Every structure is written in structure tokens, then in C-alpha cells.
Amino acid sequence: MIIEEAMKTDVITLHAEDTIHSALLLMRKQKIRHIPIVDEHEQLVGLITERDIKDATPSPLFKKDQLEKELNFPIGDIMKTDVITGHPLDFVEEVAGIFYEHRIGCLPIVQNKKIVGIITSTDLLRTMVELTGVNQPGSQIEIKVPNRTGILNEITAIFSEMHVNVHSVLVYPDKKDAQSKILVFRIQTMNPIRVIQHLNEKGHIVLWSNMPGMSV
């Protein structure tokens, strides 16, 4: 999946000369934590977050006149200008890696120097849940397989024989055995016992099912 399919396109923006107070009010009204800052050509020039505002403003215990003075400073004084951005055609998996590596909470999406969307960590998490099929009724099966060409096709052929639909499949290395991989299937059945038995009969090693108390 590409980011264009997961990003929000109704991006709320401000300009560098807008006040910190206006950004704070906008965040509260729209229930957001990040606001991209654009210039007169709608090109991205910075980003301000809820954390930036908290770090830049004094405690409410300070004198009222001092607090008002701080809140009336322009956003340009505190916004981040070294903003990491993405492109609409970036893959969701790549963007997830960017979030993890840089520990960021949002990623403005830019095309032809203009902001066309934004994706937050919440959006990304929701998208990953949808991609893995966890939000759909079904069962999870983990299978240890040899790391060789064609093994994924062999397993999916078994599901096809049993008329079981696959919501999603993930592949990751077996940390205990470099010659093996772990296949994690999300299948469209609430009772995977018959499928597990058939996999065992075919000589495959089933590591996990979500059937409580079941030994496989």
C-alpha cells in the first residue's frame, strides 16, 4: 500500500507569522497535535507540534501578562524547519521505518514542493492493523518453514485445497534457526483445527494457533 491511500488530505495549516496562541486554539478545536506551516505559495516551511508549544510557553502559574506575551509570539520563532517529509507514492512499510528510526509523530506528505497530505502515528497504526487483517474475524496460524523458494506457494495451496481465504501473510526470520522462516497467516475461519491438522499431515510445523488451550 502507498501512503496516498492512507494519508489525510484535508490538511490544517498555519503561516509562520500566526501566533502561538492561534496554533494552540486550533489544536484544541480540531483535536490535533501537529500543524504544518506553509508560506504564501502553500509550500511547506516548517512544522509545529503540541510539544513545541508546551516547551516554548511558561507555566500558567506565571503572571498573566507574561503568559499572554509569550503566546503572542509568532509560530516562526519556535517551529521546526528541518522537517522530514514523505511522498504520496512512498510505501507504508517504508514510512513506518521512518517513524521508528526518527521517533516522529507525524509526516507531512509533499508533492511538487506543496503539502498534499499528512499521516500521523495513529493513522499509520490503523493502516498496519488493516493490512494485517487483525480487525477482521478470523484465526492466526504461525508456521515454521524451510527458507527456500516456493515454500509460500506450497502453504497457500493447502489453504486453497481447504477453501480457506487468507486475510494476510507476514514473513519473518526464525531467530533460532537461520535456515528457516516463520510464516504468519491470518485466515478467514474461527476454527482452524481442521486446517492445522491438514498442515501437520503435510509435514509442516505449526507453532501457534489462537485456539485457547489447544496444543499443536
RAQUI-V818288 format. One record per residue. N is the residue number from 0. RES is the residue in one letter. SS is DSSP state (a for helix, b for strand, c for the rest). PSI is psi in whole degrees, 0 to 359 (none if undefined). D_LAST is the distance of its C-alpha to the last C-alpha in whole Angstrom. Layout:
N_RES_SS_PSI_D_LAST, N_RES_SS_PSI_D_LAST
This chain:
0_M_c_141_34, 1_I_b_158_37, 2_I_a_328_38, 3_E_a_330_41, 4_E_a_347_38, 5_A_c_340_37, 6_M_c_158_41, 7_K_b_137_43, 8_T_c_343_46, 9_D_c_73_49, 10_V_c_129_49, 11_I_c_124_51, 12_T_b_165_54, 13_L_b_174_57, 14_H_b_160_60, 15_A_c_332_60, 16_E_c_351_64, 17_D_c_154_62, 18_T_b_160_62, 19_I_a_323_59, 20_H_a_318_59, 21_S_a_324_59, 22_A_a_319_56, 23_L_a_314_55, 24_L_a_320_56, 25_L_a_320_54, 26_M_a_318_51, 27_R_a_319_51, 28_K_a_315_52, 29_Q_a_354_49, 30_K_c_52_47, 31_I_c_165_46, 32_R_c_358_46, 33_H_b_137_47, 34_I_b_117_50, 35_P_b_145_51, 36_I_b_128_55, 37_V_b_162_57, 38_D_c_191_60, 39_E_c_345_63, 40_H_c_11_61, 41_E_c_25_58, 42_Q_b_142_57, 43_L_b_128_54, 44_V_b_350_56, 45_G_b_182_54, 46_L_b_138_51, 47_I_b_139_51, 48_T_b_166_49, 49_E_a_323_49, 50_R_a_321_48, 51_D_a_317_51, 52_I_a_317_53, 53_K_a_321_52, 54_D_a_332_53, 55_A_a_343_56, 56_T_c_149_58, 57_P_c_167_59, 58_S_c_149_58, 59_P_c_346_59, 60_L_c_346_61, 61_F_c_165_63, 62_K_c_144_67, 63_K_a_318_67, 64_D_a_325_69, 65_Q_a_320_67, 66_L_a_316_64, 67_E_a_322_65, 68_K_a_315_67, 69_E_a_318_63, 70_L_a_340_62, 71_N_c_3_64, 72_F_c_150_64, 73_P_b_150_63, 74_I_a_327_59, 75_G_a_338_60, 76_D_a_335_61, 77_I_c_352_57, 78_M_c_154_55, 79_K_b_136_53, 80_T_c_342_54, 81_D_c_66_52, 82_V_c_129_49, 83_I_c_132_46, 84_T_b_166_46, 85_G_b_177_44, 86_H_c_148_45, 87_P_c_334_43, 88_L_c_4_42, 89_D_c_148_40, 90_F_b_146_36, 91_V_a_319_34, 92_E_a_321_32, 93_E_a_319_35, 94_V_a_322_36, 95_A_a_322_33, 96_G_a_323_34, 97_I_a_316_38, 98_F_a_316_37, 99_Y_a_314_34, 100_E_a_318_37, 101_H_a_355_40, 102_R_c_53_39, 103_I_c_162_41, 104_G_c_347_40, 105_C_b_162_42, 106_L_b_110_43, 107_P_b_139_46, 108_I_b_123_46, 109_V_b_139_49, 110_Q_b_130_50, 111_N_c_41_54, 112_K_c_359_54, 113_K_b_146_54, 114_I_b_127_51, 115_V_b_354_49, 116_G_b_177_46, 117_I_b_144_44, 118_I_b_133_40, 119_T_b_171_39, 120_S_a_326_36, 121_T_a_316_35, 122_D_a_318_36, 123_L_a_319_34, 124_L_a_316_31, 125_R_a_318_31, 126_T_a_317_31, 127_M_a_324_28, 128_V_a_316_26, 129_E_a_320_27, 130_L_a_325_27, 131_T_a_351_23, 132_G_c_12_23, 133_V_c_334_22, 134_N_c_2_25, 135_Q_c_146_23, 136_P_c_136_21, 137_G_c_193_18, 138_S_b_154_14, 139_Q_b_135_13, 140_I_b_129_11, 141_E_b_131_11, 142_I_b_130_11, 143_K_b_125_13, 144_V_b_156_15, 145_P_b_145_19, 146_N_c_81_22, 147_R_c_160_24, 148_T_c_135_26, 149_G_c_351_24, 150_I_a_324_20, 151_L_a_320_20, 152_N_a_323_22, 153_E_a_318_20, 154_I_a_315_17, 155_T_a_332_19, 156_A_a_325_21, 157_I_a_317_17, 158_F_a_321_17, 159_S_a_319_21, 160_E_a_325_21, 161_M_c_7_19, 162_H_c_43_21, 163_V_c_125_19, 164_N_c_142_21, 165_V_b_121_20, 166_H_b_314_22, 167_S_b_163_21, 168_V_b_136_20, 169_L_b_146_20, 170_V_b_128_20, 171_Y_b_155_21, 172_P_b_150_21, 173_D_c_114_18, 174_K_c_339_20, 175_K_c_349_19, 176_D_c_107_20, 177_A_c_343_23, 178_Q_c_3_22, 179_S_b_164_19, 180_K_b_162_18, 181_I_b_126_16, 182_L_b_127_16, 183_V_b_113_15, 184_F_b_140_16, 185_R_b_111_17, 186_I_b_155_17, 187_Q_c_68_19, 188_T_c_141_17, 189_M_c_346_16, 190_N_c_96_13, 191_P_c_8_11, 192_I_a_314_9, 193_R_a_321_11, 194_V_a_316_11, 195_I_a_316_8, 196_Q_a_319_8, 197_H_a_322_12, 198_L_a_317_11, 199_N_a_320_9, 200_E_a_329_12, 201_K_c_0_14, 202_G_c_13_13, 203_H_c_149_11, 204_I_b_110_9, 205_V_b_121_7, 206_L_b_329_7, 207_W_b_141_7, 208_S_b_159_8, 209_N_c_17_11, 210_M_c_114_10, 211_P_c_131_11, 212_G_c_7_10, 213_M_c_135_6, 214_S_c_126_4, 215_V_c_none_0
